[in-house]
Amino acid sequence: MDDLFAARSQMALSLGFHIIYACIGMVMPFFMAVSHYRYLTTHQDVYKRLTKAWSKGVAIFFATGAVSGTMLSFELGLLWPRFMEHAGPIFGMPFSLEGTAFFIEAIALGFFLYGWGRFNPWFHWFTGVVVGVSGLASGILVVAANAWMNSPAGFDYVNGQYLNIDPIQAMFNDAWFTQALHMTLAAFTATGFAVAGLHALMILKKHNVVFHAKAFKIAAIFGAVAAILQPISGDLSAKDVAQRQPAKLAAMEAHFHTEKSAPLVLGGLPDEDKKQVNYAIKIPGMLSFLAHGNFEQEVTGLDKFPKEDQPPVLVTHIAFQIMVGLGSFLMLVSLLYLVALWKKKKWLYSTWLLRLFVLAIPLGFIAIEAGWTVTEVGRQPWILYGIMRTADAVTPMPGIVYSFYLFAGIYFSLSLVVAYLLYRQIKAVPTLYDVTPEPTPVAH
């Protein structure tokens, strides 16, 4: 493993873990706030107990997200010093604002956790909302920084110099809105289905059924709505990539040859040597339509780019197919659930529907990991698209492989601790959060 591959692997590992913690930390406070609101308006004690249970989960993921995020910030300077030397003054604003949002979130979370019986009930609820809004703002600001790497803006690049820097323009670059929207909906989808699936599992086991049924409904509605909206944001993102990063789109679709009426490739294994896709289903003209809005438009293929500027096709294409496939499955489950809420009440706690949610527990996060693989691998060989290559940005210091092993150990250990704490939280429901046995719910 050379230093470049070790540095890229370390960033991939770190982002892979952190993105899960961050997504849950962004979304869970909204579940908590809805449950708290239901308690304040209905005075049903089960919602108060559910809010307290979820707030402990929010605290766990806030702490782990803070640790993993701090490590990532150090890694940027450790692994990519040349990139940070030039990029820091340009895209430092979203990171500094993200730090502000983080501190607001920390203060609000402290108020919420220790505010029971001490604050006005509605002010207490408002502190929980602030936790969610500030956490969501943190995520969007970090995505804006990543979007800048995909769509550099806010400076003039002249003879290797970065001049006329405009941090506002850098933050609100051409890619920030589509990336932030897509990532936000992905976070709500993945977290909604994961949380709903865990509570569905408890319902199937007939453990504290009413408690888990209330939790399941809140999380499932969030996840279902986000999953149904996600294809809209995906379409916007694909059209944006087609305009700004045609090489990435070509790698996503394994589109080797520039052509009009370009087909959409479903599945398949790209052969980069023979410039073809094996075992694929092709829908004529559909890629042209999705990328440019009509079935005849020419779509740029990888043949228009020098070999050294082409992204890895196999990894990017397979990751894209996984993301789209899992997203489509979650959208289908969402439609079934919303139909159950609206028309088919007897489906709501049926075994088959609950089992679908249990099956979906990891799928949203697998889709997120696949989507970030598309975003990052599809940008290669550039760390700053079209301006700075990843190989030119890596640190000259030797021994990065040992740093990779060290950080890998830390992240895996942290994940084991989180898994154990969450297991304890679930096991504690009968003794801490739902002491009184309750009857099976009736759909209404």
N, C-alpha and C positions, 0 to 999 in steps of 0.2 A: 504494500500500500504506500504510494508516494504521498508527499505532503499535500499536494492539491486534492487528491482523492480523499485523504484523511480529513482535510479541512471541510470539504463539501459533505462528507459523511457525518462529521460532527454537527454541522449546521442542520442537516436533514434530520438527524436523530433528535436534536434539541427542539427544532420546530415541530417535529412529529409528536413529541410529548406535550410541549407547551400549548399547541393549538387545541388539544383536548381539554386541558385544564382551563384555558382561556375561554373557550366556547361555553363550557358549563358555568364558569364564573360570570360570564356575560348574561346568560339566560335565566339561570335558576332564581336570581332575585325577583324577576318578573312573576314567576310562579308563586314565590313567597308573598309578593305584594297582592296578587289576586286572591290567594287564600286568606290573607289578613283582611282584605276588603270584604270578603264574604263573611268573615267572623264579625266585623264591625256592623254590617248591615243585617245579618240574619241572627246574630247572637248564638249560633250553633257552636258549642264548645269544641266539636271535632275539628273545625277550621282553625281554631286557636292552637290546638295540639299539632295539627299539620303544619301550621306556620312555624312553630317552634322547632319541629323536626327538620323542616327544610332549611331554616336559618342556620342550623349547625352544619348542614351540608354546604351552604354558601360560604361559611367561615372556613371550612376545610379547603375548598377550592380557591378561595381568595388567598389563603396562605401559600398553597402549592403553586398557584399562578404567579404570585409575587416572587417566589424563589426561582422558578424556572425562567420567568421573564428577566429577572436580574442577571441570571447566568447568561442568557442570550445577549443582553446588552454588553456584557464583558467579552463575549465571544466575537462580536463584531469588530472590536478593537484588536483582540488577540489574533484572530485569523485573517482579517482583511484590512490591515492598517493603511494600505495605499488607497483603498476605496474610501475609508473613513476620513482620511486626510482631505480629500477633495469633496466628498459628499456631505460630511458633517455640517459645514456652514450652510449647505443648501437645503437639506431636508431635516435639519435639527429641530425646526419649529414643531412639526407634529409629534416628535418624541418628547419635547419639553412640555407640550400641552397634554400629552398622554400621562406624563408624570404628575401634572396638576390634577387631572381626572382621577388618577390612582389615589392621591392623597385625599381627595374629596370622598372617594368611595370608602377608604379606610375609616375616615372620621364618621361617615354616615352609618357604616356597618357597626362600629362601636356603639353609637347611639341606639341603633336598633336592637342589638343583642342585649344591652343592659337597660333598655328603656321601658321594659314591661312594668306597668304600675307606677312609673316615675314621670312619664310625660303625658300630656293630653293625648288620648287615643288616636286622634286623626293626625296629630303631628308625628306621633310614633310611626304610624303607617307611612307618612310622607318620607321619613328617613329611609324606610325600606325602598320606596320608589327611587330615591336619590341613589341608593346603592346600585340599582339596576341601570338607571340612566347614565351614571358616571362610568360604570363598567362597560356599557355598550359604547360610550364615547371613546373609551380607551381602545377598544378593539378597532373601531373605525379609524382612529388616528394612526394606529400601527399599520393597518391595511393601506392607508393613504401613503405611508412611507414606502411600502412594498410596491404600490402602484407607480410611484415615481421611478422605481428601478425598471419597471416595464415601459414607462412612458416619460422619459426625462423631460423636465421643463423647468423654467425659472432661472435660466442662465444661458449665456452664449459660450459655446465651446470654440475657441480660436487658438490655433497653434498649440494645442495641448493645455491651454489655460481655461479656467472656469471664470468667466467675467460677467458683469452686470447681473449679479445674483438677486433674485426676487423670491424670498421664501414662501410668500402667499401663493404665487403662481406655481411653485414647486409642489406645495401641498395639495392644491386643487388642480392637479394635472388632468389630462384627458382620460386617464384610466381610473381615477379614484372613485367616481360614483358607481360605475358598473361593478368594480371589484368589491367595494364596501357593501353594496346592496346584495350581491351574490353571497358574500361571506356571512353577512348578518342573517339572511334567510337560511343558509346552511347551518349556522349555529343553532337557530331556533328549531329547525327540523331535526337535527341530530340529537340535541339535548331533549327535545320534546318526546321523541320516540324512545330514547334510552330510559328516561325517567318513567314514562308511561309503561314501558315494557317491564321494568322492575316491579312496579305496582301491580301490573297485570299478573305477573308471576305469583305475587302474594295472594291475589284474589283466587287464582286457580288452586292454590294450596289451602284456601279458605282460612287464611290468617288475617284477623282484624279487617274483615271484608269492607265494612262501611268506611273506615279510615282510608284504606287503600283505594276504594272506589272513588272517593272525593278527589284524592290526589291524581288518580288515573285520568279522570275527566279533564282536569285543568291542563295537565301536561299534554294529553292527547289532542285537545283542541288547538293549543299553540303549535304542536308539531304538524298537525294535519293542515292547518291554514298555511303555514310556511312552506310545506312540501308542495302544495298546489300552486303557490305563487312562484316557486323556485324556477320552473321552466321559463317563465317570462324573463326573469333576471338572467337565466342562462342564455336565452336568445340574444338579449342585449349585449352580454359579454362576448358571445361568439361574433356578433357583427362588429363589435369594437376591435376584437383581436384581428379580424379579417382586414380591417383598415390599417391598424398600427403595426401588427406583428404577423404578416402573412406567412412567414416561415413557421411560426408556432402553429398557426391554423393548419398548414400543410402537414406538419408532424402529427397533430392531433388526429387528423383524418387519414393519415398515411397517403397523402395526395402527392404522388411523386412527379406527375407530369401536368404542366399547365394545359388547361383545356376549357372550352365552353361546355355548357350543360353538364357540369361536373357532378358525378354521382356521390351520394352519401354512402359511406362505408359503414356497415354494421358488423361488428366483430372482426374476425380475421387476424392473421399473423403476418405483419409486414416482413418482407425480405429486402433488407436495405441494399444488398449486393445486386440483386436482380431487379430492383425498383418495381416491386409488385406486392400485392397483398393476397395471401392464400386463404382459402376457406371463408371468404367474406361474402356477405349479402350486400349488393349494391342497388341503390334506388336512383335511377337516372334523373339528373337535373336537380336533385334535392339539395345538394351542397351549394350549388349556385344560388338557389332560392333562399336558403338559410343564411348564407353569408352576405348576399347583395340584394335580396328582395325580388329577384326574377329568375326563371328557370334557364335562361340563355346566357347569363353573364359569365364571363371568363373568371376562373378561380386560379390564382397563382399557385404553381406547384413548386416542389423543392428543386426542380431543375433550373429554376431562375436564380438560385443562390449558390455561391461557391461552396464547395464541400466543407471547407473549414468554418463556414457560417451556418451550417445546418444543425438543428437540434437532433438529439437522439430520437429516432422515430419509434422504435419498438416500445420503449418505456413510456413515452408520451402517449402513444396511441392506445396501449392497453390500459393505462391509468384513466384516460379519457373515457374509454368504453365502460370501465368499472364505475366511474362516477355517474355517467348517464344511465347505465343499467340499474344501479341501486336507487338513484333518484327516481326513476320511473316506477320501480316497485313500491317505494315509499309513497309516491303520489297515488298509486292505485289503492293502497291500504287506507290512505287518507280519505279518498272518495268513498270507500266502503264505510268508514267510520262516520263521516258527515251524513251519509244516507241513513245510517242507523240513528243518528241523533235527530234527524228531521222526519223520517218516515217509518223506519223499521226499529221501533223501540226494543223489540224482543231480541235484536241482535246485540244490544249494547254490552251485555255481560255473557254472551254466548261463548262457549269454549273455543270455537274456531277463530273468532275475532281476537280474543285475548291471546291465543297462541300466535297469531300473526304479529301482534305487538311484541310478544316475547322474542320471536324470531328476529324482529327488527332492532332489538336492543343495540347491537354493535354496528348495524349497517350504515346508519347516518355518519358515524365517525370514520368508517372505512371510506365512505364517499368523500368526506372532507379530506382525508389523507391523500386519496387519489387526485382530488382537485388541486391540492397544493403541489403534488408531484407534477401535474400538467403545467401549472403556473411557473414553477421553478425550473424544472428540467426543460420545458418547452422554450424557456428564454435563453438557454445555453447556445453558444459559448459565452454569452454576455452576462456580466454582473450588473452593468448599467447599459441598457439595451442600445446597441449601435455605437457606443462610445468607449466603454472599458470592458475588456475581456476578463472573465473570472480568473484565468491563469495569470493575468498581469496584476491582479489585486491581492493574491494570496501572500501571506507573510513569508519573508525569506528565512525566518528562524527554523532550524531543523527540529525533528522530534515531535511533530504535530500528532503523529499516530498515538503517542502516549497520552496526550491530552484527550484524544478521542476515546481511548479506553477509560480514562478517569471519568470523563463526563458521562459516558455510557453507564458506568457503574452507579453514578449519582442519580441519574434519571430513572434507572430501573429500580433502585432502592426507594426512591421517592414514590414511584408508582405502587410498589408493594405496600408502603405505609398508607397511601391513600386508599388502596383497595381494602386494607384491613380496617381502617377507620370507617369507611362506608359500610362494610359488613357489620361492624359493631352498631352503627346507626340503625340499620335495618333490623338487626336482632333485638335492639332496645325498644322497638315500637310497642310491644305488648307490656313492657314494664315501665317505660318512661312517658310515652306519648298517647297510648290508647289502652289504658288499664282495664276499662270496662268492656267485656265482650258485647258485640253488637250483632244484630241480625243481618241476614243477607239482603242487599238492596234490591228494590224493585224498580225496574226501568220506568221512567215517567217523563 
